Amino acid sequence: MTSQFQNPKSEIHSLRAQTRRHFFQQCGVGVGSMALGALLAQDGLAAKPVKLDPANPLDPRQPHFPAKAKNVIYLFMAGAPSQLELFDDKPKLRELHGQPPPPSLLAGKRFAFLKGNETLMGSVRKFERVGQCGLTLSEMFPYHRQIVDEVCWLQGMTTDVFNHGPAKLFMNTGFPAPGRPALGAWAIYGLGSESKSLPGFVVLQSGPRGPRAGASLWASGFLPTSFQGVPFRSKGDAILNLKSPAGVTPAAERDFYDTVGQLNQQRLKQTGDPEILTRINAYEMAFRMQTSSPELMDLSQESQETLDLYGAKPGVPSLATNCLLARRLIERGVRFVQLYHTNWDSHGGPGENLTSDFEKVCKDADQPSAALVLDLKRRGLLKDTLVVWGGEFGRTPMGEVRNTIGRDHHIDAYTVWLAGAGVKPGYIHGQTDELGFGVVEGKTHVHDLQSTILHLLGFDHEQLTYRFQGRDFRLTDVHGHVIEKVLS
């Protein structure tokens, strides 16, 4: 006998199941949704979700259109190099040194530490126009003279965020707070990786400390964790705890991985949790890396001429060592390599002055950065590899008074350079005003740079999406335009 007392929730559910309004408005596969999808597809606006093999998430995949770049090496200069000491000479700024800045140029501007009474500060560094492109290059970067016409210079970069951690996140993930996938994670989500024995996204660090915001800079966010960056050390074991324990034979270890894999497969059938597949793949990758990572780290395979080119010394951690490792990683099929080098934060405090401290970090970065481009080119790798160099923002035209006089964070004008696959060599894009306050031509936002990198990898940045919490997310959110003028 049917009970006279019905569950109200059950009645509502039943009603929804029968009403035409629910079918059209609420059902995710309803006629209205399908019609909208068809219209969007006709206009080229519908997202194109990446088809993943859950069992092999790093398998190589085809992008939206033929790519110019197959790999990316991103040299992230953490702390923000001063463009006014390196790439963007301002004679007028030297002429007005010590004078207050024009109030019109300060209107609406925000700075991290300036108090409003600072004066203009011209650079004491010597500059010279070099190369056929005529870039004004500082004496601090003599090795860059060798690559000035191999590089595409973005001198009109701007960003939205003026504190280090959020600005690094914005540059890497398109969002100033943790939780979003890194650029490298998006790249291997879309393309997979050619390497079967190394991660698709590798992170290398050098300098006196790690970058602010830490591991969130190379995290996978809401993407499957198979796509997160894997930090490697440049000395000793590339990854801690990768070696087999003493007394454990390869056969015993293989048996262990097989047993754990079977248990994980059983759990996967019960729960359907895709992260279990990530765990299975991580065990298999770790087993393969026990052979591949020692061979990768063995720089004795390199000629003395190559070591001298980079200024690298085997066993000595440095940006030079990491640049050489980055080339070796790309040769072994790794899709995205990101190098972080600190500390470029030239406020004028202890360890951050614009004299000896700045000179040291320049010396650390100049030779290996240039060597990487030269080495990739002579090996035929530059045509398929995009190299990116730059920090999270620039430095102010005004001095900042601390122990010595340095420069504060500046979001309205700075320089990033690109080299390699798909970009014009020896091309200067963008120009700043005579004091370096803002961009007067070729303004390039962070989202534009991100859009362009994805374009060179073969993706329409508006259609490389991932559905999370009921909406489609993308690296550039609703912003960004490909910088067409820098494409070769």
PyMOL commands that set and color helices and strands:
alter all, ss='L'
color gray80, all
select helices_A, chain A and resi 8-18+20-25+31-43+83-86+91-95+103-106+142-146+164-173+183-191+214-217+225-227+250-271+274-297+299-301+304-310+319-331+356-378+446-456+484-486
alter helices_A, ss='H'
color red, helices_A
select strands_A, chain A and resi 71-77+127-130+135-138+151-158+201-206+230-232+336-341+385-390+394-401+405-410+414-420+427-429+431-432+439-441+444-445+466-468+471-473
alter strands_A, ss='S'
color yellow, strands_A
deselect
rebuild
show_as cartoon
